[in-house]
Amino acid sequence: MSYVKIWVHAVWATKNREQVLKPDILKKICNHIFGNAKEHGIYIDRINGHDDHIHVLMLLKPELGISKQVQLLKGESSNWANKIQLTKDRLYWADKYFASSVSNNKIDFVRRYIDNQQEHHRKQTFGEEYKNFLNSLGYSDDDFG
């Protein structure tokens, strides 16, 4: 048996960063993503977001890989939201997403960060946050175009 434990912090936004994830909708979509992940054997430790994006701290399921795992969560959740008409207009996620591995000694920091999204975004926009994430991974401003 193989033993794999890879923590991933993933972030994705609504298409065109439309601010449709107001508190009641955000709670419903996060609960749904959490339940769907559990059904697929994906462990989510934390999930939260703000008006136009979602943060997830999860373990990577080795047989899926990161792109498949994120697509499963994103695609199924927007399909569900549109089926039940969760939002006034259709919910679309942006194509791009951020994902980074998280070392065991940083897990508590990421948990607090995700838990405190509402407070955090009183000081910083999602665009600024996303740019900082990408810069921390070595991407330049030229890569954001």
N, C-alpha and C positions, 0 to 999 in steps of 0.2 A: 504494500500500500504506500502511496505517495502522500506526503504531508505538505500542503501548500497553504500559506497564510500571507496574502498580499492585501494590505489595506489600500483603498482607493478613495480619494476625495474627488467627486465628480460634480460639475456645475454645468447646467444648461439653462438657456433663456427662452422666453417666448419669442416667436418670430417678430421681427422688427421691434423687439423689446416692448411690446404692448403690455401695459400695466393692468392685466386682467386678474392677477392672482391676489385679490383682496383677501383679508383674513379668513372669511368663511370658505371661500373657494380654495385658498391655499391649504387649509386644514383638510378639506375633502380630498384634494388631489394627492397630498402627502400620505394620507391614510390609505388611499387606493394604491399608490405606488408601493408602499410598505407591504400591503397584503398581497399584491401581485408578485412582488419579489419573493416573499415567503413561499408562495405556491410553486415558484420555480427554483426553490432551493438557494436563493440568494439572500445572504444575511446583510440586512441594513442595520447599522448601529445608530445612526442619526439621519434625520431628514428634516429639512426646514427650507425656508426661502423668504422671498420678499415679493413685491408687486410684479416683477417681471422675470424671476429666475428661481431655480431650485438648487439646493446643495444636498449632496448625499455622501455620507461616510459609510462605506460598505466593504465587504470582503469580495475579492475577485473570485468568481467561480471558474476554476481552471479550464474546464471544457468549453466555456463560452468565449473567453478573451474579452478585453475591455470594450472594443467597438460593438460586439454583439450584445454584451450585457447592458451597456448604456442604451443602445437602440431598442432593446427589448423593453426597458423601463420607459423610455421616452415614447416610443411608438404605441405601445399598448395603452399608456395613460391618456394620450391625446385621443386615441380611438374611443376609449371609454368615456372621456369627458364629452366628446361630441355626440356620442350615442345617447347619453342622458341629458344632453343640452345643459351642461354645468355652467357654461358661460353664455352671455347674450349672443356673441358671434362664435364661430368655430375657433377652437383652441389649436394653435399650431406652435410647435417648438422650432426654434432656429436649427439649422442643419449642424452648425458647429457646436462643440462642447469643450469643456476643459476637464482634464483628468490627470491626477498625479498620484503616485504612490506616497504613502504616509508611513514613516518609520514608527515603530512601537513607542518610542519615547516622545512622539509628537501627537499621539492619539488624543490625549486629554485636551491639548491646545485646540485641535480641530473640532472636537466635540463642543467646547465652549464657543468657538467661533460660529459654528452652525446653530447652536442653541440661541445665540444672541444676534441673529440677523436683523431684527427690527431695530435694535439699538445701534448696531453697526451702520446701518444705512441712513441713520440721521446725520452721519458724518461723511459718508462716502457714497457716491453713486455706484450702480452696478457696473457701468462702463469703466470707471476708475478702478474698481475692484478687479474686474476681468483683465484689464491691462496690467495691473500689478502682478496678478497670478502668472500671466504669460511672460512678463519680464523676469519673474523669479525663476522661470525655467530656461531663460537664456534667449527668448525671442526678442527681436527688436521692434521698434515702432513701425518699421517698414513692413513687418509681417502681418499687421493688423488690417491692411487695406482690403 
